[in-house]
Amino acid sequence: MLGRNSSHFWGVVLETPDPRALAEFYADLMDWKIVKDEPDFVAVAPLGDHVEYLAFQRSPDYEQPTWPNKSHKQQMQMHLDIEVPDLETAVQAATKAGATQAEIQPQDTVRVMLDPAGHPFCLYVDTKP
């Protein structure tokens, strides 16, 4: 046990050649705000008082992952899942913000998107009744 409590921060950090640009993309996409802005590290978080964040760290040797995975190519290490109320509206908004839709779509209720640095993320609708 880490001894954490609900006021301790936690987050996910993605590697990128341009942390500020990727932070601006996700801030726009998620309607979040930039909460930390340093040359090599930029973080975004939901509006209001929250402990979760999504951060972007400069990595000059960053290699864009492939989707789907390909032998002898940079593999996807992780991806973000984002639940949305309407899939097609969300795809349009993500595209307008700078994402691209991946060529291969494995499920009808999910759209695999690529952020401007090439990280895959999934937009999905909850299909539970």
ABEGO torsion letter per residue (X at the ends): XAGBBAABBBBBBBBBABAAAAAAAAAAAAGBBBABBBAABBBBBBBEBBABBBBBBBBAABBBBBOBBBBGBBBBABBBBBBBABAAAAAAAAAAAGBBBBABBABAABBBBBBAAGBBBBBBBBABX
